[in-house]
Amino acid sequence: MSDSALFQLVLSEIWLTNFQYGPEEWIWKCLHYGRRFPFRSQYYFLGLIADLHFLKYF
């Protein structure tokens, strides 16, 4: 696996933990349906809590 593919996998995991859609997907969806959708994931705060529990073991 190339370095750029590995970087994209790590970055996408971080992004999707915090946000429900990618930036272009969010813009396209808002334009298509004619209304604004929430950008942050509904599980954002649960992810922060899980990260804090994970970090206490290090």
Backbone as numpy.savetxt, mean C-alpha at the origin, in Angstrom:
# Nx Ny Nz CAx CAy CAz Cx Cy Cz
16.67 -13.59 -9.85 15.81 -12.41 -9.85 16.71 -11.18 -9.85
16.38 -10.25 -10.70 17.21 -9.04 -10.80 16.97 -8.13 -9.60
17.90 -7.21 -9.42 17.80 -6.27 -8.29 16.58 -5.38 -8.43
16.26 -4.97 -9.65 15.10 -4.07 -9.82 13.79 -4.80 -9.53
13.70 -6.07 -9.87 12.49 -6.83 -9.57 12.34 -7.02 -8.07
13.42 -7.28 -7.39 13.39 -7.42 -5.94 12.99 -6.11 -5.28
13.54 -5.01 -5.78 13.21 -3.68 -5.26 11.72 -3.40 -5.45
11.18 -3.74 -6.61 9.75 -3.51 -6.88 8.87 -4.36 -5.96
9.27 -5.58 -5.69 8.50 -6.44 -4.79 8.47 -5.86 -3.38
9.60 -5.40 -2.91 9.67 -4.83 -1.56 8.87 -3.54 -1.50
9.05 -2.68 -2.50 8.34 -1.40 -2.52 6.83 -1.59 -2.63
6.39 -2.53 -3.45 4.95 -2.75 -3.60 4.33 -3.30 -2.32
5.07 -4.13 -1.60 4.58 -4.64 -0.32 4.39 -3.51 0.68
5.36 -2.61 0.74 5.26 -1.46 1.64 4.10 -0.56 1.22
4.00 -0.29 -0.09 2.94 0.59 -0.59 1.56 0.03 -0.29
1.35 -1.24 -0.61 0.01 -1.83 -0.45 -0.35 -2.09 1.01
0.62 -2.03 1.90 0.31 -2.08 3.32 -0.35 -0.79 3.76
0.05 0.31 3.13 -0.44 1.63 3.53 -1.57 2.18 2.67
-1.62 1.77 1.42 -2.59 2.32 0.49 -3.38 1.22 -0.18
-4.63 1.53 -0.51 -5.52 0.53 -1.11 -5.26 0.35 -2.60
-4.86 1.43 -3.29 -4.63 1.41 -4.73 -3.29 2.04 -5.04
-2.78 1.74 -6.23 -1.64 2.48 -6.74 -2.10 3.86 -7.17
-1.18 4.83 -7.31 -1.59 6.20 -7.62 -2.34 6.33 -8.95
-1.85 5.67 -9.99 -2.53 5.76 -11.29 -3.86 5.03 -11.27
-3.93 3.91 -10.58 -5.18 3.16 -10.47 -6.23 3.98 -9.73
-5.81 4.69 -8.68 -6.73 5.52 -7.91 -7.28 6.66 -8.77
-6.41 7.34 -9.52 -6.85 8.43 -10.39 -7.82 7.92 -11.44
-7.48 6.80 -12.06 -8.33 6.22 -13.10 -9.71 5.84 -12.54
-9.72 5.25 -11.36 -10.98 4.83 -10.75 -11.84 6.05 -10.40
-11.22 7.09 -9.85 -11.97 8.31 -9.51 -12.55 8.96 -10.76
-11.78 9.03 -11.84 -12.27 9.62 -13.08 -13.38 8.77 -13.70
-13.23 7.47 -13.65 -14.21 6.58 -14.26 -15.57 6.65 -13.54
-15.55 6.61 -12.21 -16.80 6.61 -11.46 -17.30 8.01 -11.11
-16.47 9.03 -11.34 -16.89 10.40 -11.11 -17.02 10.78 -9.65
-16.31 10.11 -8.80 -16.30 10.45 -7.38 -14.95 10.09 -6.79
-14.70 10.60 -5.60 -13.41 10.36 -4.96 -13.50 9.14 -4.05
-12.54 8.26 -4.18 -12.46 7.07 -3.35 -11.39 7.28 -2.28
-11.50 6.61 -1.15 -10.45 6.73 -0.13 -9.14 6.17 -0.67
-8.08 6.87 -0.38 -6.76 6.47 -0.89 -6.05 5.52 0.06
-6.15 5.79 1.33 -5.51 4.92 2.32 -6.28 3.62 2.47
-5.55 2.58 2.78 -6.16 1.29 3.02 -6.94 1.32 4.33
-8.03 0.60 4.39 -8.79 0.52 5.63 -8.03 -0.27 6.68
-7.02 -1.01 6.25 -6.21 -1.79 7.17 -4.89 -1.11 7.52
-4.76 0.17 7.18 -3.51 0.90 7.41 -3.11 0.86 8.88
-4.02 1.20 9.77 -3.68 1.24 11.18 -3.45 -0.15 11.76
-4.13 -1.14 11.22 -3.86 -2.51 11.67 -2.46 -2.93 11.26
-2.02 -2.48 10.10 -0.66 -2.76 9.66 0.37 -2.11 10.55
0.11 -0.88 11.00 1.03 -0.21 11.91 1.14 -0.96 13.23
0.00 -1.43 13.71 0.00 -2.18 14.97 0.76 -3.49 14.80
0.56 -4.17 13.68 1.27 -5.43 13.43 2.77 -5.18 13.33
3.18 -4.07 12.69 4.60 -3.75 12.58 5.21 -3.51 13.95
4.49 -2.83 14.82 5.01 -2.57 16.17 5.18 -3.86 16.96
4.25 -4.78 16.80 4.36 -6.07 17.48 5.54 -6.87 16.93
5.76 -6.77 15.62 6.86 -7.49 14.98 8.20 -6.92 15.43
8.31 -5.60 15.54 9.58 -4.97 15.87 10.01 -5.20 17.32
9.08 -5.52 18.19 9.46 -5.70 19.59 10.29 -6.97 19.80
10.33 -7.85 18.78 11.12 -9.07 18.89 12.57 -8.86 18.47
12.93 -7.66 18.02 14.30 -7.39 17.58 15.03 -6.51 18.54
